[in-house]
Every structure is written in C-alpha cells, then in structure tokens.
Amino acid sequence: MNHDSLAYRIYKKSDIEETFSCNYELNPAYRATLEAGGLKVSGVSEDGGARIIELPGHRFFLATGFVPQYSSQADKPHPMIVSFLQAALEYKTSRYGL
C-alpha cells in the first residue's frame, strides 16, 4: 500500500488482507489515464490489480474492490467505516458549526 495515502493512514500499515469478491476490476490499460486525471491507485493485489483507489485532496474519496462492511462487527467496526464516519462528522462540524 502506498504510504502517502488515505488508506495507509486508515490501516496504519502497508500490508493488509481483504476478501476480494468483485466480478469487475480496473482495466490495467486505463490505470495511467485515471492517475493522470488525479486518481491514485493506493492499494493493489499481489498480482498488481487495483484494489483501492483514492482522490488525493478530497476529504474522503476512497473506492475499494472489496466490501469493508462484510468483515465489520458491532464490537470491532472496520477501520474504513470508522474513518468514513469520522470524516462525515468533521465535515458536518466544519460546515454547520455543530
């Protein structure tokens, strides 16, 4: 995982394991074009497939090829879900002063 990424800040480590059960993934032929447009592939599988894509500079733009809520539990929520909720609360507080 890219150390200069939101995903790294969320997980606090560079190697993670998530269940990938998607039938679709980023076509490698378009990766350079997407990255030239500002998106960043910050997490890849062992074979180089894009698993996490971000938009740097956005408060929380993170797309995954896995489903974080599948491994989330009430007593141990997935770190991406917790981070998303924190970002939403920070936005609400900054926008509405609540």
N, C-alpha and C positions, 0 to 999 in steps of 0.2 A: 504494500500500500504506500502511496506517495506520502511522505512525511509532512509536506506542505499542503494539507488538505483538511477539509471539514471531517471527513471520515476518520482520519488519523486522530484528530482532536477528540472525536466521539469515543472511539475504541481505546485510545491511549496505547496502541500497539500497531505494529505493521503487518503482522500475520494473523489472519482471522479465518474461521471456518463457518460458512453459512450454507444451508441447503439450497442449491440452485435447482428449481423445478420449472423453469420457464421454457416454453417451446420456441421462444424467439430471443435473439440477442443482436447486439450491434454488429452490422456487417463490417468487417475489418476494412473494406475498401472505402468506407465513409469516415473512418475514425479521424484521419488527418484533416478532413474538411470540417468536421464538427469541432475539433480542437482549434483550428484556425479561426473559427467563429466564436470562440470564447469558452466552450465547454471543456471540461477536463476529465479524462478517464483517470480516476484516482484509485481504483481497485480492479485487479484482474485475477482471473483464474490461473491455475498452473500452466494451462496451455495458451495463456495470453488473451483470453476472451474478456471483454469489458464486463465487469460486474457492478461497479459503482461509477456513476457519472455525476459531476458537480458543475455548478456555475459559480466560479470564484467571485467574491464581492457581493453576492446575494446573501441575504440574512439566513436563508435555509432553502437551498435548491439542491436536492440530493435524490438521484434516481438509482434504484438497485434492480438487479436481475434476480433477486431473492426477496422473500416476504418476511420482514422482521417480526411481524406480529405472530407468525407461526411458532417462534421459539420464545415469545414473551409470556411471562407468567405474572399473576397478580402480585406475588411477593418478590418477583425478580423481573421487572419490565426490561425489554430490550433497550440497549443504550441509544439506539437511533430514535426510538419512540420518545424516550425521556428528553433527548436533546431537541426533538421537534417541538414538544410541549413547552420546553423552556424558551425556545426561540419565539413561539407564539405569545407566551406571557410577556416576554421582554418587548415585543412589538406592541402589544396592547398597552403596556405601561408607558412606553415612549410616545405612542400616538395619542392616547387618551388621558395620560397622566393618572392612571388608576393604580 
